[in-house]
Amino acid sequence: MTVAVYRDQALVLRTQKLGEADRIVTLFTKEHGRLRAVAKGVRRTKSKFGARLEPASHVDIQLYTGKTFDVVTQVESVENYGDAISQDYQKWTVAHAILEAAERFTANEHEPALQHYLLVVGALKALAHESHDASLILDAYLLRSLSVAGYAPSMTNCSRCDVPGPHKYFSLMGGGSVCVECKPSASATPSPSTLELMADLLTGNWERADESELRHRREASGLVAAYLQWHLERGLRSLPMVERVSS
């Protein structure tokens, strides 16, 4: 019988113990989407690649197709973002939120999701290299992930009738900015600068985003978290930790 062996690049999303020495590793791969694989013997002290299969690690990995889970046979480190991120508690909680969201946004195993994979790699790299404030990186990642999933909130035109904005109201169920005629009863009234910041994070205008005021960042984070929860139908377990650190 021919064993199907394949190689891919992957991010480690999370791990869990299996038996006395093995781990189940949840991977987000570049070409094969999200999948779970068994890494045999990695919890032993003499394991050749146990340290390379920690959350937030970017790896080049070889697996073969198993009956229940695929099996890891080789791992080479591309960059261990976790090493840099774990030195800072806020960045580590942000990384956990990103990794959890990545798993939630990839509902089906073995379904390629290249655009989302690249978003996660970019977010973790920016976090590890301190390219921007950690909370801005998280909100940019979440907004772009929502956009890839087809849920991008409108920040200018009315999301219901397309009347040009900016508008005073923001509706979770309405898809973002809404005009006074279209607004549902439960609508937020964020600062125009907050909506501008969210638009900048979505489009990658980091020069303006980096200059934003803390009060607008906090308001944007609250809107992003609520909008995410509305569309995913439940929030991320990691987000409350991030909010406490950022307060």
Backbone bond lengths (Angstrom), bond angles and torsions (degrees), N, CA, C in turn:
res aa  C-N    CA-C-N  psi(-1)  N-CA   C-N-CA  omega(-1)  CA-C   N-CA-C  phi
1 M - - - 1.462 - - 1.529 109.30 -
2 T 1.338 117.29 132.95 1.447 122.43 179.63 1.524 110.27 -82.38
3 V 1.334 116.78 128.54 1.457 121.60 177.76 1.523 108.76 -89.10
4 A 1.328 116.51 127.99 1.463 120.79 -179.37 1.526 109.28 -80.82
5 V 1.325 115.87 106.34 1.464 121.89 178.74 1.522 108.52 -105.40
6 Y 1.326 116.67 136.99 1.456 119.65 177.69 1.520 109.82 -143.42
7 R 1.328 114.69 160.93 1.462 121.73 -177.95 1.520 108.89 -127.50
8 D 1.315 116.51 146.81 1.460 120.48 -177.82 1.524 108.75 -160.44
9 Q 1.321 116.07 165.53 1.462 120.61 168.20 1.518 107.99 -95.08
10 A 1.329 116.86 147.83 1.461 120.03 -174.34 1.511 112.04 -152.55
11 L 1.315 114.76 155.52 1.458 123.30 168.40 1.521 107.72 -107.72
12 V 1.316 116.17 136.99 1.460 120.44 176.17 1.524 108.04 -83.94
13 L 1.335 116.72 117.56 1.467 121.25 -179.68 1.520 111.63 -86.69
14 R 1.333 117.09 -44.26 1.460 120.19 177.65 1.518 109.42 -165.29
15 T 1.321 116.04 167.51 1.461 121.71 179.03 1.524 109.34 -135.91
16 Q 1.324 116.04 157.02 1.461 121.09 173.86 1.523 108.93 -147.00
17 K 1.314 115.85 149.73 1.461 121.28 -176.70 1.522 111.03 -69.65
18 L 1.324 115.25 146.22 1.460 122.15 175.11 1.520 107.63 -138.61
19 G 1.322 117.12 115.99 1.454 120.05 -178.15 1.518 111.52 63.94
20 E 1.328 115.84 -150.72 1.468 120.79 -175.56 1.517 113.72 -89.85
21 A 1.329 118.17 -24.04 1.467 118.87 -172.36 1.523 114.15 -134.55
22 D 1.339 117.35 -9.97 1.467 120.10 -173.16 1.527 111.42 -100.74
23 R 1.333 114.60 169.50 1.463 121.41 173.74 1.521 109.36 -137.38
24 I 1.324 114.78 147.49 1.459 120.21 164.96 1.519 106.70 -94.21
25 V 1.315 115.96 125.82 1.461 121.88 -176.49 1.527 108.67 -113.39
26 T 1.340 116.23 124.25 1.467 120.12 174.80 1.518 107.75 -90.28
27 L 1.322 115.72 120.37 1.458 122.59 -174.95 1.525 110.22 -115.71
28 F 1.316 115.47 144.64 1.465 121.20 169.47 1.523 105.63 -111.46
29 T 1.316 116.86 104.61 1.460 120.78 -173.82 1.527 111.46 -96.55
30 K 1.304 114.43 157.09 1.466 120.43 -177.04 1.522 112.19 -68.20
31 E 1.323 118.08 -40.84 1.460 121.78 -172.56 1.530 113.93 -109.42
32 H 1.328 117.77 -19.71 1.465 120.66 -174.68 1.523 113.49 -115.75
33 G 1.345 117.50 9.54 1.454 120.36 177.80 1.523 112.91 71.60
34 R 1.312 114.89 -157.25 1.463 120.22 -179.97 1.524 109.64 -85.41
35 L 1.326 115.36 137.39 1.458 120.05 178.63 1.515 109.63 -153.37
36 R 1.322 115.26 163.02 1.456 121.74 175.74 1.520 108.96 -113.34
37 A 1.321 115.01 138.01 1.462 120.31 -177.53 1.525 109.35 -137.52
38 V 1.321 115.36 154.54 1.460 121.04 176.70 1.522 108.91 -94.95
39 A 1.315 115.95 128.67 1.464 122.23 173.05 1.522 106.83 -107.68
40 K 1.322 116.21 105.69 1.465 120.90 -171.76 1.525 111.47 -81.22
41 G 1.324 115.43 133.29 1.454 121.49 174.27 1.508 115.87 74.50
42 V 1.346 118.33 9.40 1.476 119.20 -172.87 1.526 113.18 -73.89
43 R 1.314 117.30 -14.74 1.471 118.48 179.18 1.522 112.33 -88.87
44 R 1.307 116.64 -0.97 1.465 119.86 174.13 1.522 109.14 -80.34
45 T 1.311 116.94 149.26 1.470 120.64 -177.08 1.525 112.15 -64.67
46 K 1.321 118.28 -25.43 1.467 121.10 -178.39 1.529 112.47 -92.95
47 S 1.321 117.70 10.61 1.460 120.74 -179.18 1.527 110.72 -59.78
48 K 1.337 115.65 136.37 1.463 120.63 -177.87 1.528 112.46 -75.51
49 F 1.330 117.41 -29.96 1.460 117.25 -175.07 1.526 114.48 -134.79
50 G 1.328 117.56 19.08 1.461 120.00 178.83 1.515 113.30 -59.09
51 A 1.325 117.31 -43.40 1.466 121.03 -177.23 1.528 112.09 -68.54
52 R 1.332 116.87 -19.46 1.470 120.17 -179.87 1.523 112.07 -83.16
53 L 1.333 116.65 -11.42 1.461 120.39 -176.74 1.527 111.09 -110.14
54 E 1.315 115.60 50.48 1.459 121.70 175.62 1.535 108.91 -104.11
55 P 1.337 118.41 153.29 1.462 120.23 179.01 1.523 112.85 -52.17
56 A 1.333 115.57 140.36 1.466 125.07 -178.72 1.518 113.01 77.42
57 S 1.329 117.94 11.17 1.464 120.70 174.70 1.525 109.75 -86.40
58 H 1.318 115.91 137.45 1.459 123.04 175.85 1.532 106.43 -104.78
59 V 1.315 116.85 118.62 1.462 120.42 -170.22 1.522 111.92 -132.49
60 D 1.322 114.58 158.01 1.459 123.14 165.92 1.525 105.09 -101.48
61 I 1.320 117.01 121.84 1.466 119.62 -166.99 1.528 111.75 -132.13
62 Q 1.318 115.69 144.82 1.462 121.41 174.99 1.528 108.75 -116.38
63 L 1.326 116.11 135.27 1.458 120.92 -178.70 1.527 109.20 -136.97
64 Y 1.325 114.90 160.48 1.458 117.60 166.58 1.520 109.25 -123.97
65 T 1.306 115.53 150.13 1.452 122.03 -173.48 1.516 110.88 -73.92
66 G 1.341 115.92 121.24 1.453 121.39 178.08 1.515 111.56 -104.15
67 K 1.333 116.83 179.49 1.463 120.94 -178.15 1.522 111.63 -72.09
68 T 1.327 117.38 -46.83 1.461 121.19 179.72 1.521 111.29 -103.53
69 F 1.335 116.28 -52.70 1.462 122.06 176.38 1.518 108.62 -121.97
70 D 1.336 115.66 150.88 1.459 119.26 168.95 1.524 107.96 -71.08
71 V 1.332 116.14 160.85 1.463 121.04 -175.27 1.521 109.73 -120.28
72 V 1.342 115.84 130.24 1.461 121.88 178.81 1.526 109.35 -75.68
73 T 1.336 116.92 130.37 1.467 120.64 177.46 1.523 112.82 -116.76
74 Q 1.330 117.64 -28.85 1.470 120.93 178.35 1.525 109.12 -145.03
75 V 1.340 115.90 146.12 1.466 121.40 176.40 1.516 109.00 -142.38
76 E 1.327 115.78 128.06 1.459 121.25 172.13 1.527 107.62 -122.34
77 S 1.309 116.74 135.18 1.460 120.69 -178.27 1.531 110.94 -76.41
78 V 1.318 116.67 131.22 1.463 122.22 170.68 1.527 108.48 -92.20
79 E 1.325 116.26 -53.55 1.464 121.86 173.09 1.522 108.00 -162.67
80 N 1.303 116.41 128.93 1.464 120.71 178.67 1.518 108.48 -94.12
81 Y 1.328 115.46 90.79 1.463 119.62 -179.27 1.520 110.97 -62.84
82 G 1.315 116.88 -28.86 1.454 120.84 -178.33 1.515 113.44 -60.17
83 D 1.340 117.87 -32.69 1.460 120.83 -179.81 1.522 111.36 -59.29
84 A 1.334 116.36 -44.76 1.463 120.30 -179.07 1.523 111.34 -77.93
85 I 1.332 116.04 -40.37 1.459 120.75 -175.15 1.523 111.88 -68.71
86 S 1.324 116.85 -37.06 1.468 120.22 -173.58 1.524 113.42 -68.44
87 Q 1.317 118.42 -12.17 1.462 121.33 178.52 1.527 112.27 -76.26
88 D 1.325 117.07 -13.52 1.458 121.95 -177.50 1.527 108.63 -127.02
89 Y 1.326 117.25 121.66 1.463 120.41 -172.47 1.520 112.04 -63.60
90 Q 1.333 117.54 -41.94 1.458 118.90 -179.87 1.523 111.00 -62.98
91 K 1.324 116.82 -45.73 1.463 119.59 -179.87 1.527 111.25 -62.27
92 W 1.334 116.38 -35.82 1.468 119.43 -179.55 1.530 110.75 -68.30
93 T 1.348 117.68 -39.45 1.465 118.96 177.38 1.529 110.89 -68.57
94 V 1.318 117.06 -35.83 1.465 120.50 175.26 1.532 110.30 -63.39
95 A 1.331 116.29 -43.91 1.465 120.03 178.51 1.523 111.10 -59.84
96 H 1.330 116.95 -41.91 1.470 120.29 178.61 1.522 110.91 -62.25
97 A 1.331 117.12 -39.59 1.463 119.77 177.69 1.521 111.17 -64.67
98 I 1.333 117.03 -39.99 1.464 121.07 177.77 1.523 110.90 -63.83
99 L 1.326 116.83 -45.37 1.466 120.88 -178.80 1.533 110.71 -65.55
100 E 1.334 116.49 -40.84 1.464 119.48 178.62 1.526 110.46 -65.12
101 A 1.338 116.40 -43.54 1.466 119.74 179.40 1.523 111.54 -62.89
102 A 1.332 116.83 -38.80 1.459 120.37 179.49 1.525 110.85 -59.71
103 E 1.323 116.23 -39.75 1.467 119.55 178.36 1.524 110.78 -68.47
104 R 1.316 116.60 -38.38 1.466 119.96 -178.95 1.531 111.74 -69.74
105 F 1.335 116.69 -34.92 1.458 119.85 -178.14 1.536 112.56 -78.13
106 T 1.329 117.33 -13.38 1.468 120.80 177.87 1.524 107.70 -109.30
107 A 1.305 115.97 81.01 1.458 121.29 -171.28 1.524 113.14 -67.74
108 N 1.328 117.51 -33.76 1.461 121.24 -174.22 1.521 111.39 -107.44
109 E 1.319 116.51 127.04 1.464 120.49 177.85 1.531 110.55 -67.56
110 H 1.325 114.80 150.48 1.469 123.20 176.31 1.537 112.72 62.33
111 E 1.325 116.50 21.56 1.465 119.91 176.62 1.529 108.17 -106.66
112 P 1.339 118.25 111.24 1.465 120.37 -176.80 1.524 111.76 -54.65
113 A 1.338 115.26 138.70 1.466 121.15 -179.90 1.528 107.30 -144.73
114 L 1.324 115.86 65.77 1.467 121.35 -171.83 1.524 112.47 -59.62
115 Q 1.323 117.77 -43.78 1.462 120.45 -177.02 1.527 110.25 -61.28
116 H 1.321 116.25 -42.32 1.457 119.22 180.00 1.527 110.83 -71.58
117 Y 1.303 117.36 -37.77 1.471 120.88 176.29 1.530 110.52 -56.57
118 L 1.326 116.45 -45.95 1.463 120.51 -179.12 1.531 111.12 -65.46
119 L 1.337 117.20 -34.20 1.466 120.34 176.15 1.525 111.01 -61.94
120 V 1.343 116.41 -44.09 1.465 119.87 -178.07 1.528 110.30 -66.45
121 V 1.329 116.97 -44.83 1.466 120.64 178.36 1.529 109.96 -58.55
122 G 1.337 116.43 -45.89 1.458 120.55 -179.10 1.525 112.59 -63.14
123 A 1.333 116.12 -39.99 1.461 119.87 -179.27 1.522 111.47 -67.09
124 L 1.327 117.12 -44.91 1.471 120.00 179.98 1.527 111.57 -67.20
125 K 1.318 116.45 -37.00 1.472 119.80 177.90 1.524 110.28 -64.69
126 A 1.337 116.75 -45.01 1.472 120.30 178.69 1.521 110.89 -62.42
127 L 1.333 116.38 -37.66 1.463 121.22 179.67 1.527 110.74 -67.05
128 A 1.329 116.45 -46.87 1.466 120.83 -178.35 1.521 111.95 -66.27
129 H 1.330 116.97 -35.53 1.463 121.29 -177.07 1.526 112.69 -92.48
130 E 1.353 116.10 2.96 1.463 121.63 178.33 1.522 112.20 55.39
131 S 1.325 116.13 43.76 1.465 120.72 -179.11 1.521 111.99 -67.98
132 H 1.342 116.46 -32.71 1.467 122.07 -178.87 1.529 108.23 -148.79
133 D 1.321 116.20 174.73 1.456 120.70 175.32 1.534 109.66 -59.57
134 A 1.326 116.37 139.07 1.468 120.91 -174.17 1.519 112.43 -59.42
135 S 1.341 117.66 -40.43 1.462 119.59 -178.31 1.524 111.29 -67.76
136 L 1.332 117.22 -33.72 1.465 120.37 176.90 1.526 110.69 -67.37
137 I 1.324 116.70 -40.12 1.465 120.71 178.47 1.523 110.07 -61.30
138 L 1.337 116.55 -43.50 1.461 120.25 179.66 1.525 110.96 -62.73
139 D 1.332 117.49 -49.00 1.458 119.50 -177.46 1.526 111.69 -65.56
140 A 1.332 117.26 -36.79 1.462 120.11 176.18 1.520 110.45 -62.75
141 Y 1.330 116.39 -43.78 1.470 120.17 178.85 1.528 111.07 -62.03
142 L 1.327 117.29 -45.20 1.465 120.35 -177.97 1.526 111.17 -65.42
143 L 1.332 117.54 -42.96 1.460 120.42 179.14 1.531 111.21 -63.71
144 R 1.317 116.79 -41.72 1.462 119.33 -179.45 1.523 111.17 -71.02
145 S 1.322 117.03 -34.10 1.463 119.89 176.39 1.526 110.58 -65.80
146 L 1.332 116.44 -41.98 1.456 119.99 175.12 1.524 111.16 -60.42
147 S 1.326 116.35 -38.83 1.457 120.64 178.82 1.526 111.35 -64.62
148 V 1.333 116.98 -45.11 1.465 120.77 178.40 1.528 110.65 -61.28
149 A 1.335 116.16 -35.20 1.468 120.82 179.74 1.528 112.66 -78.82
150 G 1.334 116.61 -3.54 1.460 120.09 178.43 1.510 114.72 92.60
151 Y 1.353 117.68 15.68 1.459 121.77 -176.18 1.526 112.49 -118.21
152 A 1.301 118.74 26.88 1.468 120.07 -176.99 1.521 110.28 -60.60
153 P 1.339 118.27 125.91 1.464 119.56 177.88 1.527 110.85 -75.31
154 S 1.314 116.14 144.93 1.459 120.29 173.78 1.523 108.61 -78.88
155 M 1.317 116.47 136.32 1.455 120.00 178.12 1.534 112.42 -114.01
156 T 1.329 117.43 -3.20 1.474 119.97 -178.48 1.529 110.19 -129.38
157 N 1.332 117.60 -76.35 1.463 120.48 -179.60 1.527 110.84 -67.50
158 C 1.320 116.23 154.21 1.459 120.58 175.83 1.526 108.83 -63.29
159 S 1.316 116.68 128.32 1.465 120.86 -176.54 1.523 112.52 -72.01
160 R 1.324 117.31 -11.52 1.472 120.51 -179.34 1.526 113.16 -101.77
161 C 1.332 117.12 -44.50 1.470 118.53 -176.96 1.527 112.80 -115.37
162 D 1.337 117.01 -4.20 1.466 123.71 176.28 1.533 114.12 69.10
163 V 1.306 117.65 16.90 1.467 120.03 174.58 1.526 108.45 -64.65
164 P 1.339 117.85 131.52 1.467 120.26 -177.99 1.525 112.42 -58.41
165 G 1.321 116.19 141.51 1.456 122.39 179.39 1.514 111.26 -106.86
166 P 1.324 117.76 -155.18 1.471 125.96 8.49 1.525 113.25 -73.05
167 H 1.353 114.83 154.79 1.450 121.87 -179.80 1.522 109.92 -115.14
168 K 1.318 115.63 159.86 1.458 122.00 -175.45 1.531 112.47 -76.49
169 Y 1.332 117.45 -27.48 1.459 120.74 -168.68 1.528 112.15 -107.86
170 F 1.338 114.72 151.71 1.468 122.42 177.96 1.526 107.42 -133.85
171 S 1.333 115.86 126.09 1.459 121.09 -175.78 1.523 110.72 -121.45
172 L 1.336 116.17 128.05 1.468 119.84 176.91 1.522 110.59 -65.23
173 M 1.340 116.31 -49.12 1.461 120.09 -177.86 1.524 111.92 -74.16
174 G 1.349 115.39 -23.26 1.459 119.63 -178.19 1.513 114.40 -85.71
175 G 1.344 117.58 -7.54 1.460 120.24 176.29 1.512 115.17 92.79
176 G 1.347 116.97 19.65 1.463 119.78 176.84 1.513 111.72 119.27
177 S 1.327 116.33 -137.93 1.463 121.39 -178.00 1.529 110.87 -62.04
178 V 1.328 115.45 136.70 1.466 120.79 177.41 1.520 108.96 -137.68
179 C 1.330 114.91 146.69 1.457 119.68 178.61 1.529 109.58 -79.05
180 V 1.321 116.55 171.61 1.461 121.33 -175.83 1.527 111.45 -64.22
181 E 1.341 117.56 -30.87 1.462 120.14 179.80 1.526 112.13 -75.11
182 C 1.327 118.01 -28.50 1.470 121.41 -174.48 1.525 113.47 -100.03
183 K 1.316 118.08 -8.86 1.460 119.37 -170.02 1.535 111.62 -67.22
184 P 1.365 116.58 132.96 1.463 119.52 170.81 1.531 109.38 -71.64
185 S 1.320 115.97 168.94 1.466 119.94 -176.15 1.527 112.08 -63.97
186 A 1.337 117.46 -37.39 1.472 120.64 -179.01 1.522 109.72 -95.32
187 S 1.308 116.37 79.30 1.467 121.71 179.98 1.520 110.02 -121.63
188 A 1.321 115.89 141.29 1.462 121.52 176.60 1.527 109.49 -84.17
189 T 1.340 115.91 160.76 1.468 120.95 177.26 1.523 108.87 -126.06
190 P 1.333 117.10 71.78 1.465 119.95 -178.12 1.521 112.37 -71.21
191 S 1.320 114.60 161.29 1.458 120.60 175.25 1.527 109.54 -64.56
192 P 1.342 118.19 142.77 1.460 120.28 175.05 1.530 112.22 -54.83
193 S 1.340 116.63 -33.56 1.467 119.87 179.23 1.527 111.64 -67.52
194 T 1.329 116.62 -30.18 1.469 120.45 177.12 1.522 110.33 -67.10
195 L 1.316 116.72 -43.71 1.464 120.23 178.27 1.523 111.09 -66.56
196 E 1.327 116.73 -35.75 1.469 120.15 175.82 1.528 110.37 -63.13
197 L 1.329 116.58 -41.25 1.464 120.52 178.34 1.527 110.46 -62.91
198 M 1.323 117.30 -45.07 1.462 120.19 179.47 1.534 110.95 -61.35
199 A 1.341 116.35 -39.46 1.465 120.03 177.28 1.526 110.64 -64.37
200 D 1.325 116.34 -40.41 1.468 120.63 178.91 1.529 111.17 -63.66
201 L 1.339 116.69 -40.95 1.465 120.25 179.40 1.528 110.97 -66.92
202 L 1.311 116.18 -36.85 1.468 120.18 -179.81 1.522 111.33 -69.00
203 T 1.336 116.95 -37.77 1.463 120.73 -175.42 1.521 113.71 -95.33
204 G 1.349 117.28 -9.11 1.456 119.87 178.08 1.512 114.58 86.84
205 N 1.322 117.41 24.89 1.469 120.75 175.72 1.527 108.06 -84.21
206 W 1.338 115.54 76.12 1.465 120.19 -173.52 1.524 112.89 -71.45
207 E 1.317 117.27 -26.37 1.473 118.89 -179.58 1.521 110.03 -60.88
208 R 1.327 117.25 -44.95 1.466 120.30 178.35 1.527 111.40 -75.26
209 A 1.333 117.02 -39.14 1.469 120.24 -178.66 1.526 111.03 -60.83
210 D 1.335 116.20 -41.47 1.467 120.41 -178.76 1.531 112.36 -64.95
211 E 1.334 116.74 -22.99 1.462 120.70 -178.94 1.528 112.59 -93.62
212 S 1.318 117.87 1.08 1.467 121.41 -176.16 1.521 111.36 -67.70
213 E 1.323 115.69 154.63 1.461 121.56 -179.82 1.526 110.58 -80.73
214 L 1.331 116.08 152.23 1.456 121.90 -177.39 1.530 112.02 -59.29
215 R 1.339 117.41 -39.20 1.473 119.67 -178.06 1.520 111.24 -64.52
216 H 1.330 117.13 -34.13 1.453 119.92 178.35 1.531 110.69 -75.62
217 R 1.321 116.69 -33.06 1.471 120.11 176.08 1.524 110.32 -64.32
218 R 1.324 116.21 -42.38 1.465 120.00 -179.37 1.527 110.89 -66.47
219 E 1.329 115.80 -42.67 1.465 118.39 179.32 1.528 110.26 -65.26
220 A 1.342 117.48 -40.19 1.463 121.13 178.00 1.527 111.04 -62.41
221 S 1.345 116.79 -42.30 1.463 120.43 179.59 1.523 111.15 -60.63
222 G 1.333 116.32 -40.53 1.458 120.07 178.26 1.521 112.28 -64.21
223 L 1.337 116.86 -42.37 1.463 120.44 178.49 1.522 111.39 -66.20
224 V 1.328 116.64 -42.51 1.466 120.37 -179.46 1.529 110.32 -63.01
225 A 1.334 116.52 -44.46 1.462 120.34 -179.59 1.529 110.80 -62.79
226 A 1.336 117.13 -43.28 1.461 120.49 179.97 1.523 111.21 -67.16
227 Y 1.327 116.88 -41.34 1.466 121.42 179.76 1.531 110.47 -65.15
228 L 1.325 115.44 -40.75 1.471 120.59 177.54 1.522 110.41 -62.12
229 Q 1.327 116.84 -46.50 1.458 120.75 -179.13 1.523 111.04 -62.40
230 W 1.318 117.29 -38.28 1.459 121.32 179.86 1.529 110.66 -61.34
231 H 1.332 116.52 -43.17 1.462 119.72 -174.46 1.531 113.07 -86.19
232 L 1.323 117.77 -26.56 1.469 119.36 175.85 1.530 111.80 -90.30
233 E 1.336 115.86 -7.31 1.467 124.05 177.35 1.526 113.53 73.84
234 R 1.300 117.26 -6.90 1.470 120.48 168.17 1.524 107.17 -159.61
235 G 1.326 116.12 154.16 1.459 120.42 -175.28 1.511 112.81 -78.40
236 L 1.324 115.28 172.40 1.456 121.38 174.78 1.525 109.20 -84.15
237 R 1.317 116.42 135.50 1.466 120.24 179.22 1.526 111.37 -61.55
238 S 1.325 117.36 -29.72 1.462 121.46 -175.00 1.526 113.80 -78.97
239 L 1.337 118.07 -22.44 1.461 119.97 -173.08 1.529 113.99 -63.00
240 P 1.324 120.72 -40.59 1.475 118.35 177.76 1.515 113.25 -58.17
241 M 1.326 118.12 -34.47 1.460 120.82 176.43 1.513 111.00 -64.40
242 V 1.321 116.74 -42.14 1.459 120.80 179.03 1.524 109.96 -63.71
243 E 1.308 117.54 -42.46 1.461 121.30 -178.85 1.518 111.56 -62.41
244 R 1.333 116.36 -39.36 1.467 119.09 179.53 1.522 111.38 -66.43
245 V 1.323 117.02 -40.22 1.464 120.48 179.70 1.509 110.83 -67.26
246 S 1.332 117.17 -37.39 1.463 121.26 -174.39 1.522 112.96 -80.39
247 S 1.337 117.11 -10.82 1.462 118.69 -174.62 1.529 111.49 -76.51
